[in-house]
Amino acid sequence: MGKPTKVTNSIRALRFANDEMTQADLADRVGVTRQTIIAIEQGRYSPSLEMAFQVARAFSVPLDEVFRYPENNE
Amino acid sequence: MSFEEKGRWAYMIVVLIVSAVYFAGVLGQVGVIPVSEIGYVRPMITAIIATIVATIVAYIVVAISAPSEADKKDERDKNINRFGESIGYSVLGLLILLPLGLAMAEFEPFWIANAIYLAGVLAATISSIVKIVAYRRGF
């Protein structure tokens, strides 16, 4: 329960690079609650593949510019 | 805190308060009068109905306090709910062995009914705790 995800993300940096987009704005674009965006940003929730694509689309960048997974199962 | 998380808190608090009042009132009579004479049926039915009604009222109050978030529920909420329910069902499956054993040993219906109610209360409480921890610490 509550295992930390190995997936890291650049959502915070991307938000600031996109006119300081708020978490609420991103949540509206993706169609989720603000709390879910906060949880993803802080690494407390690993989103589904579909939601991950939606987040990437909100920033108009490829998926791997938003989410990364460590190599060699570190 | 999202609407769904507030709802989990509300449900858990309602379950704990109502069951505490019920058990204090009914189990307080054990040892005072014979178990077979304790009127537990009406208080238990009242407690179950009170839990349902109070939970609905609590959800309405939570929704009114933050109307913009009232109808928002996403995949994280659904996943956390599913996870918590699966733990709750496992707990219920284990705890239900207690009233089963009491019935096999031909205990008074009073003890069997209350053991079932207790199993339900504990399963609901543990399920709620699991969901709240998942919301707080990550999932």
Backbone of each chain as ProteinMPNN parsed JSONL, in Angstrom:
{"seq_chain_A": "MGKPTKVTNSIRALRFANDEMTQADLADRVGVTRQTIIAIEQGRYSPSLEMAFQVARAFSVPLDEVFRYPENNE", "coords_chain_A": {"N_chain_A": [[0.841, -1.203, 0.0], [0.518, 2.187, -0.886], [3.007, 2.34, -2.073], [5.884, 4.018, -3.154], [6.086, 5.415, -6.381], [8.276, 4.549, -9.099], [8.369, 6.099, -11.214], [9.362, 9.159, -12.513], [8.774, 12.698, -12.935], [8.385, 15.702, -14.939], [6.578, 17.645, -14.505], [6.207, 19.909, -12.894], [8.266, 21.666, -13.753], [7.538, 21.897, -16.428], [5.056, 23.119, -16.201], [5.765, 25.667, -15.268], [7.228, 26.499, -17.415], [5.292, 26.824, -19.243], [3.863, 29.376, -19.254], [3.565, 29.599, -16.486], [1.57, 27.772, -15.729], [-1.148, 26.837, -13.717], [-1.752, 24.275, -11.213], [-4.421, 23.738, -11.075], [-5.326, 24.611, -13.582], [-4.018, 22.775, -15.253], [-5.198, 20.462, -14.324], [-7.835, 20.856, -15.16], [-7.47, 20.789, -17.924], [-6.646, 18.183, -18.319], [-8.694, 16.816, -17.221], [-9.042, 15.894, -14.615], [-8.98, 15.81, -10.961], [-7.613, 18.543, -9.044], [-6.155, 17.632, -6.927], [-5.248, 15.185, -7.785], [-3.416, 15.875, -9.784], [-1.542, 17.13, -8.139], [-0.74, 14.933, -6.602], [0.429, 13.306, -8.582], [2.49, 14.975, -9.462], [4.056, 15.092, -7.172], [4.946, 12.542, -7.034], [3.358, 10.701, -5.777], [1.405, 9.299, -6.951], [0.998, 7.088, -9.603], [0.113, 7.673, -12.781], [-2.381, 6.362, -15.109], [-1.61, 5.001, -18.344], [-3.102, 6.276, -20.282], [-3.868, 8.672, -18.983], [-1.357, 9.743, -18.622], [-0.577, 10.293, -21.262], [-2.445, 12.264, -21.79], [-1.608, 14.294, -20.081], [0.882, 14.871, -21.194], [0.025, 15.776, -23.67], [-1.276, 18.084, -22.918], [0.822, 19.769, -22.509], [1.88, 19.805, -24.959], [4.048, 18.135, -25.667], [6.271, 15.259, -26.191], [5.583, 12.081, -24.611], [7.778, 11.077, -23.095], [9.065, 13.337, -22.321], [7.777, 14.255, -20.244], [7.338, 12.166, -18.395], [9.544, 9.845, -16.839], [11.354, 6.767, -16.532], [13.467, 4.978, -14.36], [16.496, 3.411, -15.497], [17.615, -0.039, -15.618], [16.149, -1.01, -13.473], [16.618, 0.37, -11.035]], "CA_chain_A": [[0.0, 0.0, 0.0], [1.209, 3.451, -0.878], [4.403, 2.223, -2.483], [6.26, 5.148, -4.003], [6.313, 5.035, -7.771], [9.619, 4.804, -9.63], [8.213, 7.045, -12.318], [9.608, 10.561, -12.165], [8.128, 13.557, -13.921], [8.837, 17.092, -15.058], [5.354, 18.449, -14.608], [6.391, 21.222, -12.266], [9.073, 22.501, -14.657], [6.754, 22.155, -17.641], [4.014, 24.109, -15.873], [6.37, 27.003, -15.214], [7.658, 26.843, -18.781], [4.071, 27.112, -20.014], [3.203, 30.556, -18.667], [3.255, 29.32, -15.085], [0.263, 27.107, -15.667], [-1.439, 26.361, -12.355], [-2.156, 22.871, -11.105], [-5.857, 23.701, -11.383], [-5.459, 24.713, -15.043], [-3.61, 21.488, -15.825], [-6.237, 19.488, -13.953], [-8.981, 21.087, -16.051], [-7.12, 20.334, -19.284], [-6.546, 16.715, -18.336], [-9.993, 16.284, -16.808], [-8.932, 15.214, -13.314], [-9.014, 16.758, -9.857], [-6.331, 19.206, -8.755], [-5.425, 16.782, -5.977], [-4.574, 14.116, -8.55], [-2.23, 16.499, -10.395], [-0.576, 17.322, -7.05], [-0.218, 13.603, -6.247], [1.33, 12.862, -9.662], [3.663, 15.859, -9.435], [4.874, 14.757, -6.002], [5.336, 11.137, -7.104], [2.522, 9.881, -4.891], [0.458, 8.531, -7.768], [1.462, 6.776, -10.944], [-1.114, 7.729, -13.59], [-2.551, 5.381, -16.172], [-0.962, 5.395, -19.596], [-3.992, 7.229, -20.951], [-3.757, 9.979, -18.333], [-0.002, 10.242, -18.884], [-0.618, 10.899, -22.597], [-3.235, 13.502, -21.708], [-0.757, 15.312, -19.453], [1.878, 15.261, -22.203], [-0.685, 16.542, -24.697], [-1.589, 19.415, -22.358], [2.04, 20.577, -22.66], [2.302, 19.656, -26.363], [5.381, 17.517, -25.725], [6.18, 13.791, -26.166], [5.375, 11.476, -23.288], [9.007, 10.917, -22.299], [9.549, 14.628, -21.808], [7.034, 14.493, -19.0], [7.568, 11.052, -17.465], [10.726, 9.017, -17.07], [11.463, 5.579, -15.681], [14.911, 4.697, -14.228], [16.977, 2.21, -16.186], [18.192, -1.14, -14.823], [15.322, -1.25, -12.285], [17.36, 0.87, -9.865]], "C_chain_A": [[0.873, 1.249, 0.0], [2.666, 3.357, -1.296], [4.746, 3.382, -3.386], [6.554, 4.669, -5.418], [7.743, 5.347, -8.185], [9.569, 5.827, -10.762], [8.484, 8.461, -11.817], [8.969, 11.429, -13.242], [8.676, 14.978, -13.867], [7.651, 18.038, -15.103], [5.546, 19.853, -14.035], [7.155, 22.175, -13.197], [8.282, 22.867, -15.907], [5.643, 23.176, -17.381], [4.585, 25.525, -15.886], [6.819, 27.457, -16.595], [6.467, 27.182, -19.677], [3.262, 28.206, -19.316], [2.743, 30.322, -17.237], [1.836, 28.777, -14.925], [0.021, 26.588, -14.238], [-1.818, 24.882, -12.384], [-3.638, 22.73, -11.45], [-6.104, 23.763, -12.886], [-5.129, 23.376, -15.707], [-4.669, 20.42, -15.538], [-7.451, 19.613, -14.869], [-8.695, 20.561, -17.457], [-7.107, 18.812, -19.381], [-7.883, 16.069, -17.955], [-9.92, 15.468, -15.529], [-9.015, 16.266, -12.209], [-7.624, 17.374, -9.657], [-5.487, 18.338, -7.822], [-4.673, 15.654, -6.694], [-3.326, 14.662, -9.242], [-1.144, 16.682, -9.338], [0.083, 15.986, -6.696], [0.764, 13.096, -7.307], [2.632, 13.658, -9.594], [4.612, 15.492, -8.293], [5.298, 13.281, -5.982], [4.551, 10.246, -6.17], [1.477, 9.08, -5.665], [1.038, 8.331, -9.156], [0.243, 6.718, -11.85], [-1.193, 6.594, -14.597], [-1.857, 5.897, -17.424], [-1.786, 6.463, -20.314], [-3.873, 8.628, -20.328], [-2.385, 10.594, -18.582], [0.066, 10.913, -20.255], [-1.383, 12.219, -22.573], [-2.422, 14.639, -21.087], [0.267, 15.813, -20.47], [1.233, 16.138, -23.281], [-1.012, 17.956, -24.209], [-0.386, 20.348, -22.496], [2.56, 20.554, -24.1], [3.729, 19.133, -26.474], [5.206, 15.993, -25.761], [6.096, 13.27, -24.734], [6.65, 11.441, -22.449], [9.656, 12.232, -21.906], [8.85, 14.967, -20.502], [7.37, 13.424, -17.968], [8.816, 10.262, -17.857], [10.727, 7.845, -16.088], [12.933, 5.203, -15.596], [15.302, 3.406, -14.935], [17.513, 1.192, -15.184], [17.428, -1.413, -13.53], [16.003, -0.806, -10.996], [16.44, 1.055, -8.668]], "O_chain_A": [[1.828, 1.362, 0.768], [3.475, 4.203, -0.917], [3.982, 3.704, -4.296], [7.197, 3.637, -5.616], [8.35, 6.295, -7.686], [10.595, 6.346, -11.201], [7.907, 8.901, -10.822], [8.66, 10.949, -14.333], [9.326, 15.391, -12.907], [7.735, 19.119, -15.686], [5.106, 20.845, -14.616], [6.757, 23.322, -13.402], [8.345, 23.999, -16.387], [5.332, 23.997, -18.244], [3.986, 26.452, -16.431], [6.795, 28.647, -16.908], [6.636, 27.763, -20.749], [2.142, 27.986, -18.857], [1.677, 30.782, -16.827], [1.039, 29.25, -14.115], [0.902, 25.972, -13.638], [-2.155, 24.324, -13.428], [-4.057, 21.734, -12.04], [-6.972, 23.065, -13.411], [-5.845, 22.906, -16.591], [-4.988, 19.591, -16.391], [-8.023, 18.612, -15.299], [-9.561, 19.966, -18.098], [-7.504, 18.234, -20.392], [-8.163, 14.927, -18.321], [-10.636, 14.479, -15.367], [-9.11, 17.462, -12.485], [-6.608, 16.8, -10.049], [-4.26, 18.316, -7.918], [-3.602, 15.23, -6.259], [-2.295, 13.991, -9.283], [0.031, 16.424, -9.598], [1.298, 15.909, -6.514], [1.803, 12.527, -6.975], [3.726, 13.097, -9.66], [5.831, 15.576, -8.441], [5.932, 12.827, -5.03], [5.008, 9.162, -5.805], [0.751, 8.274, -5.083], [1.504, 9.273, -9.797], [-0.582, 5.815, -11.713], [-0.191, 5.945, -14.899], [-1.558, 7.085, -17.539], [-1.247, 7.417, -20.875], [-3.79, 9.631, -21.037], [-2.258, 11.809, -18.734], [0.684, 11.967, -20.405], [-1.011, 13.173, -23.256], [-2.528, 15.793, -21.505], [0.495, 17.016, -20.598], [1.825, 17.115, -23.74], [-1.022, 18.905, -24.993], [-0.545, 21.565, -22.59], [3.556, 21.204, -24.419], [4.52, 19.627, -27.276], [4.142, 15.481, -25.413], [6.49, 13.945, -23.783], [6.624, 11.733, -21.253], [10.686, 12.241, -21.232], [9.278, 15.85, -19.758], [7.652, 13.734, -16.81], [9.099, 10.045, -19.036], [10.184, 7.922, -14.986], [13.6, 5.11, -16.626], [14.54, 2.439, -14.967], [17.823, 1.532, -14.043], [17.984, -1.982, -12.592], [15.971, -1.515, -9.99], [16.892, 1.468, -7.6]]}, "seq_chain_B": "MSFEEKGRWAYMIVVLIVSAVYFAGVLGQVGVIPVSEIGYVRPMITAIIATIVATIVAYIVVAISAPSEADKKDERDKNINRFGESIGYSVLGLLILLPLGLAMAEFEPFWIANAIYLAGVLAATISSIVKIVAYRRGF", "coords_chain_B": {"N_chain_B": [[-7.826, 18.785, -0.182], [-9.647, 16.321, -1.799], [-13.067, 15.977, -2.999], [-13.899, 13.311, -2.855], [-12.094, 12.255, -0.974], [-12.769, 13.697, 1.306], [-15.288, 12.661, 1.586], [-14.707, 10.023, 2.304], [-13.598, 10.388, 4.831], [-15.837, 11.48, 6.126], [-17.661, 9.324, 6.03], [-16.302, 7.371, 7.54], [-16.131, 8.614, 10.069], [-18.855, 8.872, 10.682], [-19.636, 6.145, 10.791], [-18.061, 5.257, 12.961], [-18.969, 6.881, 15.099], [-21.773, 6.322, 15.226], [-21.768, 3.517, 15.621], [-20.362, 3.374, 18.013], [-22.117, 4.63, 19.783], [-24.251, 2.845, 19.593], [-23.109, 0.359, 20.495], [-22.322, 1.116, 23.072], [-24.761, 1.578, 24.253], [-26.167, -0.881, 23.989], [-24.378, -3.045, 24.646], [-23.809, -2.244, 27.151], [-25.765, -3.209, 28.713], [-25.243, -5.826, 29.097], [-24.696, -8.305, 31.464], [-26.125, -6.949, 33.279], [-28.825, -7.407, 32.762], [-30.348, -10.525, 31.635], [-28.932, -11.787, 28.606], [-30.662, -12.719, 26.649], [-32.847, -11.126, 27.029], [-32.203, -8.621, 26.292], [-33.038, -5.895, 24.347], [-32.016, -5.636, 21.305], [-32.564, -5.493, 18.629], [-34.175, -3.365, 17.498], [-32.517, -1.074, 18.183], [-30.227, -1.775, 16.655], [-31.164, -1.839, 13.992], [-31.935, 0.809, 13.835], [-29.436, 2.004, 14.133], [-28.152, 1.174, 11.78], [-29.75, 2.365, 9.786], [-29.421, 5.012, 10.586], [-26.719, 5.356, 10.066], [-26.664, 5.239, 7.268], [-28.329, 7.432, 6.572], [-27.021, 9.588, 7.892], [-24.57, 9.529, 6.587], [-25.308, 10.231, 3.98], [-26.259, 12.825, 4.477], [-23.892, 13.985, 5.418], [-22.33, 13.867, 3.082], [-23.766, 15.62, 1.482], [-23.388, 18.003, 2.89], [-20.613, 18.263, 2.649], [-20.467, 18.571, -0.111], [-21.865, 20.978, -0.465], [-20.171, 22.704, 0.872], [-17.992, 22.888, -0.807], [-18.79, 23.43, -3.685], [-17.733, 23.443, -6.305], [-16.092, 21.272, -6.518], [-17.663, 19.143, -6.152], [-18.703, 17.262, -7.991], [-16.565, 16.004, -9.033], [-14.612, 13.307, -9.939], [-12.057, 11.113, -10.462], [-9.754, 8.826, -12.184], [-7.889, 8.177, -10.218], [-9.323, 8.427, -7.83], [-11.168, 6.37, -8.262], [-9.466, 4.134, -8.422], [-8.292, 4.137, -5.86], [-10.567, 3.797, -4.326], [-11.386, 1.249, -5.178], [-9.209, -0.287, -4.325], [-9.317, 0.1, -1.527], [-11.829, -1.028, -1.004], [-11.368, -3.693, -1.694], [-9.603, -4.506, 0.295], [-11.291, -4.098, 2.457], [-13.298, -6.035, 1.97], [-11.796, -8.349, 2.25], [-11.128, -8.218, 4.959], [-13.7, -8.334, 6.035], [-14.442, -10.876, 5.178], [-12.768, -12.421, 6.737], [-13.441, -11.691, 9.377], [-16.082, -12.479, 9.5], [-16.046, -15.069, 10.165], [-16.182, -15.218, 12.87], [-18.967, -14.701, 13.856], [-19.98, -16.903, 12.494], [-18.776, -19.045, 13.782], [-19.855, -18.622, 16.308], [-22.553, -19.111, 15.782], [-22.438, -21.817, 15.07], [-21.681, -22.84, 17.485], [-23.942, -22.478, 18.808], [-24.625, -20.069, 20.165], [-26.403, -17.315, 21.761], [-28.739, -15.529, 19.69], [-28.331, -12.804, 20.008], [-25.532, -12.428, 20.411], [-24.55, -13.383, 17.999], [-25.729, -11.704, 16.054], [-24.673, -9.239, 16.864], [-21.978, -9.727, 16.528], [-21.852, -9.929, 13.763], [-22.605, -7.341, 13.056], [-20.48, -5.94, 14.226], [-18.376, -6.94, 12.693], [-19.016, -5.823, 10.234], [-18.77, -3.098, 10.849], [-16.043, -2.901, 11.543], [-14.848, -3.731, 9.137], [-15.727, -1.705, 7.404], [-14.528, 0.488, 8.615], [-11.754, -0.12, 8.511], [-11.442, -0.313, 5.752], [-11.997, 2.345, 5.065], [-9.889, 3.637, 6.371], [-7.701, 2.6, 4.961], [-8.184, 3.726, 2.443], [-7.985, 6.468, 3.043], [-5.308, 6.635, 3.91], [-4.109, 5.919, 1.527], [-4.807, 8.114, -0.042], [-3.401, 10.115, 1.348], [-0.651, 9.285, 1.614], [0.066, 8.209, -0.802], [-0.43, 6.287, -3.787]], "CA_chain_B": [[-8.477, 17.49, -0.024], [-10.686, 16.187, -2.825], [-14.421, 15.652, -2.529], [-13.947, 11.884, -2.521], [-11.357, 12.017, 0.27], [-13.623, 14.215, 2.385], [-16.373, 11.685, 1.738], [-14.187, 8.862, 3.056], [-13.509, 10.83, 6.231], [-17.203, 11.636, 6.652], [-18.242, 7.996, 6.212], [-15.631, 6.701, 8.657], [-16.538, 9.268, 11.318], [-20.252, 8.494, 10.936], [-19.65, 4.728, 11.204], [-17.479, 5.131, 14.298], [-19.839, 7.519, 16.104], [-23.038, 5.575, 15.354], [-21.517, 2.193, 16.218], [-19.96, 3.577, 19.413], [-23.352, 4.899, 20.531], [-25.01, 1.594, 19.628], [-22.468, -0.629, 21.369], [-22.361, 1.615, 24.453], [-26.12, 1.398, 24.759], [-26.604, -2.287, 24.028], [-23.463, -3.895, 25.419], [-23.844, -1.77, 28.534], [-26.791, -3.972, 29.448], [-24.737, -7.187, 29.338], [-24.298, -8.469, 32.854], [-27.16, -6.308, 34.107], [-30.002, -8.262, 32.53], [-29.989, -11.653, 30.767], [-28.685, -11.427, 27.197], [-31.849, -13.027, 25.842], [-33.86, -10.092, 27.25], [-31.732, -7.317, 25.802], [-33.669, -5.512, 23.081], [-30.963, -5.101, 20.432], [-32.977, -5.461, 17.221], [-34.546, -2.001, 17.076], [-31.333, -0.198, 18.166], [-29.317, -2.106, 15.549], [-31.778, -1.35, 12.748], [-31.832, 2.272, 13.897], [-28.033, 2.368, 13.897], [-27.846, 0.964, 10.353], [-30.435, 3.426, 9.03], [-28.786, 6.283, 10.96], [-25.438, 5.418, 9.349], [-26.956, 5.571, 5.861], [-28.866, 8.801, 6.488], [-25.985, 10.545, 8.303], [-23.549, 9.57, 5.537], [-25.868, 11.03, 2.881], [-26.275, 14.225, 4.926], [-22.497, 14.441, 5.455], [-21.901, 14.087, 1.693], [-24.417, 16.849, 1.017], [-22.7, 19.12, 3.549], [-19.294, 18.377, 2.003], [-20.7, 19.101, -1.468], [-22.258, 22.389, -0.35], [-19.012, 23.48, 1.33], [-17.099, 23.108, -1.95], [-19.623, 23.003, -4.832], [-16.98, 23.282, -7.562], [-15.424, 19.966, -6.545], [-18.638, 18.135, -5.719], [-18.986, 16.2, -8.96], [-15.311, 15.576, -9.656], [-14.112, 11.999, -9.537], [-11.229, 10.661, -11.573], [-9.251, 7.442, -12.106], [-7.212, 7.972, -8.936], [-10.387, 8.169, -6.852], [-11.727, 5.032, -8.518], [-8.456, 3.128, -8.057], [-8.17, 4.113, -4.399], [-11.812, 3.201, -3.802], [-11.349, -0.187, -5.475], [-8.188, -0.867, -3.453], [-9.853, 0.09, -0.163], [-12.941, -1.988, -0.928], [-10.825, -5.054, -1.735], [-9.091, -4.773, 1.649], [-12.47, -4.193, 3.323], [-13.949, -7.334, 1.755], [-10.926, -9.376, 2.841], [-11.317, -8.124, 6.412], [-15.047, -8.83, 6.328], [-14.414, -12.328, 4.978], [-12.082, -13.029, 7.88], [-14.183, -11.426, 10.619], [-17.384, -13.149, 9.477], [-15.841, -16.394, 10.766], [-16.549, -15.129, 14.292], [-20.38, -15.055, 14.035], [-20.196, -18.266, 12.0], [-18.4, -19.913, 14.889], [-20.84, -18.442, 17.386], [-23.781, -19.807, 15.368], [-22.17, -23.26, 15.155], [-21.623, -23.19, 18.91], [-25.301, -22.225, 19.302], [-24.727, -18.926, 21.065], [-27.627, -16.516, 21.638], [-28.772, -14.67, 18.495], [-27.777, -11.496, 20.392], [-24.093, -12.401, 20.166], [-24.316, -13.611, 16.568], [-26.098, -10.469, 15.342], [-23.724, -8.18, 17.198], [-20.686, -10.06, 15.914], [-21.98, -9.572, 12.344], [-22.583, -5.874, 12.996], [-19.104, -5.526, 14.528], [-17.564, -7.266, 11.518], [-19.316, -4.8, 9.232], [-18.206, -1.82, 11.303], [-14.581, -2.965, 11.434], [-14.497, -3.79, 7.715], [-15.948, -0.357, 6.849], [-13.532, 1.391, 9.191], [-10.433, -0.441, 7.951], [-11.503, 0.077, 4.337], [-11.897, 3.811, 5.014], [-8.521, 4.012, 6.765], [-6.828, 2.266, 3.826], [-8.4, 4.738, 1.393], [-7.446, 7.755, 3.493], [-3.847, 6.528, 3.873], [-3.74, 5.944, 0.103], [-4.911, 9.511, -0.478], [-2.394, 10.937, 2.023], [0.738, 8.869, 1.421], [0.334, 7.833, -2.185], [-1.025, 5.033, -4.229]], "C_chain_B": [[-9.64, 17.389, -1.017], [-12.028, 15.816, -2.2], [-14.499, 14.201, -2.076], [-13.226, 11.593, -1.206], [-12.162, 12.529, 1.474], [-14.76, 13.242, 2.67], [-15.946, 10.471, 2.533], [-14.095, 9.187, 4.534], [-14.903, 10.873, 6.855], [-17.809, 10.27, 6.962], [-17.625, 7.3, 7.419], [-16.059, 7.3, 9.998], [-17.964, 8.886, 11.687], [-20.333, 7.058, 11.459], [-19.153, 4.582, 12.643], [-18.397, 5.716, 15.377], [-21.102, 6.69, 16.324], [-22.811, 4.226, 16.024], [-21.107, 2.316, 17.681], [-21.19, 3.811, 20.284], [-24.158, 3.61, 20.687], [-24.407, 0.613, 20.641], [-22.484, -0.184, 22.836], [-23.737, 1.364, 25.062], [-26.516, -0.054, 24.947], [-25.68, -3.161, 24.889], [-23.389, -3.47, 26.888], [-24.842, -2.54, 29.382], [-26.341, -5.403, 29.753], [-24.246, -7.293, 30.781], [-25.299, -7.865, 33.814], [-28.455, -7.103, 34.014], [-29.575, -9.425, 31.632], [-29.899, -11.235, 29.3], [-29.935, -11.644, 26.343], [-32.946, -11.975, 25.999], [-33.429, -8.71, 26.777], [-32.36, -7.025, 24.44], [-32.656, -4.848, 22.162], [-31.436, -4.878, 19.005], [-33.301, -4.035, 16.763], [-33.339, -1.048, 17.109], [-30.385, -0.494, 17.002], [-29.869, -1.615, 14.213], [-31.688, 0.169, 12.685], [-30.415, 2.726, 13.584], [-27.675, 2.242, 12.414], [-28.482, 2.06, 9.5], [-29.782, 4.781, 9.314], [-27.453, 6.45, 10.231], [-25.655, 5.841, 7.902], [-27.386, 7.031, 5.724], [-27.781, 9.831, 6.818], [-24.888, 10.651, 7.247], [-24.035, 10.416, 4.356], [-25.845, 12.512, 3.246], [-24.848, 14.79, 4.921], [-21.979, 14.728, 4.049], [-22.511, 15.377, 1.139], [-23.716, 18.069, 1.605], [-21.326, 19.353, 2.908], [-19.443, 18.995, 0.61], [-21.049, 20.582, -1.431], [-21.062, 23.258, 0.037], [-18.015, 23.759, 0.207], [-17.806, 22.639, -3.215], [-18.84, 22.726, -6.101], [-16.324, 21.91, -7.667], [-16.395, 18.803, -6.342], [-18.818, 16.982, -6.703], [-17.721, 15.646, -9.601], [-14.812, 14.269, -9.06], [-13.311, 11.468, -10.715], [-10.688, 9.251, -11.33], [-8.548, 7.149, -10.789], [-8.235, 7.678, -7.842], [-10.934, 6.754, -7.009], [-10.747, 3.939, -8.108], [-8.314, 2.998, -6.545], [-9.398, 3.461, -3.787], [-11.804, 1.683, -3.994], [-10.363, -0.907, -4.543], [-8.715, -0.991, -2.017], [-10.964, -0.929, 0.013], [-12.413, -3.424, -0.922], [-10.258, -5.449, -0.366], [-10.272, -4.966, 2.603], [-13.17, -5.543, 3.196], [-13.118, -8.465, 2.351], [-11.092, -9.405, 4.356], [-12.671, -8.695, 6.81], [-15.097, -10.36, 6.209], [-13.774, -13.055, 6.148], [-12.931, -12.896, 9.152], [-15.522, -12.162, 10.672], [-17.272, -14.571, 10.035], [-16.262, -16.398, 12.237], [-18.041, -15.435, 14.509], [-20.708, -16.456, 13.522], [-19.889, -19.276, 13.11], [-19.399, -19.835, 16.039], [-22.139, -19.18, 17.057], [-23.606, -21.319, 15.49], [-22.156, -23.725, 16.608], [-22.955, -22.897, 19.612], [-25.358, -21.173, 20.412], [-26.06, -18.219, 20.849], [-27.574, -15.689, 20.343], [-28.198, -13.278, 18.764], [-26.295, -11.406, 20.031], [-23.781, -12.547, 18.675], [-24.582, -12.33, 15.768], [-25.08, -9.36, 15.612], [-22.336, -8.446, 16.628], [-20.706, -9.706, 14.425], [-21.892, -8.053, 12.18], [-21.162, -5.36, 13.233], [-18.186, -5.789, 13.337], [-17.763, -6.214, 10.425], [-18.691, -3.461, 9.58], [-16.69, -1.811, 11.124], [-14.127, -2.984, 9.975], [-14.635, -2.407, 7.075], [-14.886, 0.607, 7.342], [-12.151, 1.145, 8.587], [-10.363, -0.05, 6.472], [-11.326, 1.593, 4.195], [-10.492, 4.274, 5.352], [-7.545, 3.752, 5.605], [-6.951, 3.318, 2.726], [-7.777, 6.076, 1.785], [-5.918, 7.743, 3.456], [-3.367, 6.583, 2.419], [-3.804, 7.367, -0.447], [-3.759, 10.346, 0.072], [-0.972, 10.59, 1.598], [1.069, 8.472, -0.001], [-0.212, 6.466, -2.508], [-0.505, 4.697, -5.613]], "O_chain_B": [[-10.504, 18.264, -1.066], [-12.11, 15.403, -1.043], [-15.092, 13.896, -1.041], [-13.693, 10.777, -0.41], [-12.225, 11.878, 2.517], [-15.146, 13.024, 3.818], [-16.713, 9.944, 3.339], [-14.461, 8.377, 5.386], [-15.123, 10.374, 7.958], [-18.399, 10.075, 8.024], [-18.337, 6.707, 8.229], [-16.318, 6.567, 10.952], [-18.26, 8.611, 12.85], [-21.015, 6.789, 12.447], [-19.756, 3.868, 13.444], [-18.577, 5.118, 16.438], [-21.463, 6.389, 17.462], [-23.579, 3.834, 16.903], [-21.459, 1.467, 18.499], [-21.298, 3.264, 21.381], [-24.679, 3.316, 21.762], [-25.1, 0.106, 21.524], [-22.642, -1.009, 23.736], [-23.859, 0.989, 26.228], [-27.131, -0.412, 25.952], [-26.142, -3.914, 25.746], [-22.962, -4.238, 27.75], [-24.775, -2.527, 30.611], [-26.96, -6.105, 30.552], [-23.47, -6.458, 31.246], [-25.335, -8.205, 34.997], [-29.09, -7.427, 35.018], [-28.559, -9.332, 30.943], [-30.697, -10.429, 28.821], [-30.23, -10.863, 25.438], [-33.877, -11.93, 25.194], [-34.195, -7.749, 26.852], [-32.228, -7.811, 23.502], [-32.455, -3.635, 22.229], [-30.79, -4.156, 18.246], [-32.764, -3.56, 15.762], [-33.147, -0.284, 16.163], [-29.804, 0.425, 16.426], [-29.139, -1.046, 13.401], [-31.407, 0.747, 11.635], [-30.209, 3.703, 12.865], [-26.981, 3.095, 11.861], [-27.842, 2.615, 8.606], [-29.608, 5.597, 8.408], [-27.099, 7.557, 9.826], [-24.931, 6.684, 7.372], [-26.878, 7.767, 4.878], [-27.636, 10.829, 6.112], [-24.335, 11.729, 7.031], [-23.28, 11.214, 3.801], [-25.462, 13.353, 2.432], [-24.618, 15.917, 4.481], [-21.272, 15.713, 3.837], [-21.852, 16.128, 0.42], [-23.478, 19.053, 0.904], [-20.932, 20.492, 2.657], [-18.641, 19.837, 0.207], [-20.584, 21.353, -2.27], [-20.946, 24.401, -0.405], [-17.279, 24.744, 0.257], [-17.477, 21.586, -3.761], [-19.229, 21.868, -6.894], [-16.034, 21.437, -8.766], [-16.002, 17.637, -6.359], [-19.061, 15.847, -6.291], [-17.786, 14.911, -10.586], [-14.619, 14.144, -7.85], [-13.82, 11.381, -11.833], [-11.106, 8.569, -10.395], [-8.593, 6.024, -10.292], [-8.033, 6.781, -7.023], [-11.136, 6.036, -6.03], [-11.144, 2.935, -7.516], [-8.225, 1.892, -6.013], [-9.292, 2.672, -2.848], [-12.168, 0.931, -3.09], [-10.65, -1.993, -4.039], [-8.582, -2.035, -1.38], [-11.042, -1.61, 1.036], [-12.953, -4.277, -0.219], [-10.417, -6.587, 0.074], [-10.266, -5.866, 3.443], [-13.587, -6.128, 4.196], [-13.665, -9.425, 2.893], [-11.185, -10.473, 4.962], [-12.786, -9.437, 7.786], [-15.711, -11.041, 7.03], [-14.181, -14.16, 6.508], [-13.113, -13.859, 9.898], [-16.041, -12.436, 11.754], [-18.284, -15.202, 10.342], [-16.647, -17.432, 12.782], [-18.36, -16.344, 15.275], [-21.602, -17.121, 14.047], [-20.64, -20.224, 13.339], [-19.742, -20.842, 16.658], [-22.752, -19.795, 17.929], [-24.505, -22.019, 15.955], [-22.561, -24.844, 16.923], [-23.084, -23.045, 20.828], [-26.024, -21.344, 21.433], [-26.763, -18.49, 19.875], [-26.512, -15.21, 19.947], [-27.647, -12.645, 17.864], [-25.855, -10.432, 19.422], [-22.862, -11.912, 18.159], [-23.78, -11.925, 14.926], [-24.679, -8.636, 14.701], [-21.607, -7.515, 16.285], [-19.704, -9.239, 13.883], [-21.205, -7.546, 11.293], [-20.694, -4.46, 12.535], [-17.328, -4.97, 13.011], [-16.809, -5.777, 9.781], [-18.149, -2.773, 8.714], [-16.12, -0.843, 10.621], [-13.143, -2.337, 9.616], [-13.775, -1.985, 6.302], [-14.397, 1.445, 6.584], [-11.461, 2.087, 8.198], [-9.353, 0.476, 6.004], [-10.599, 2.063, 3.32], [-9.957, 5.181, 4.715], [-6.679, 4.577, 5.31], [-5.952, 3.747, 2.15], [-7.128, 6.734, 0.972], [-5.298, 8.716, 3.027], [-2.352, 7.209, 2.115], [-2.946, 7.771, -1.232], [-3.2, 11.182, -0.637], [-0.182, 11.473, 1.262], [2.243, 8.407, -0.366], [-0.424, 5.62, -1.639], [-0.881, 3.671, -6.181]]}, "name": "protein", "num_of_chains": 2, "seq": "MGKPTKVTNSIRALRFANDEMTQADLADRVGVTRQTIIAIEQGRYSPSLEMAFQVARAFSVPLDEVFRYPENNEMSFEEKGRWAYMIVVLIVSAVYFAGVLGQVGVIPVSEIGYVRPMITAIIATIVATIVAYIVVAISAPSEADKKDERDKNINRFGESIGYSVLGLLILLPLGLAMAEFEPFWIANAIYLAGVLAATISSIVKIVAYRRGF"}
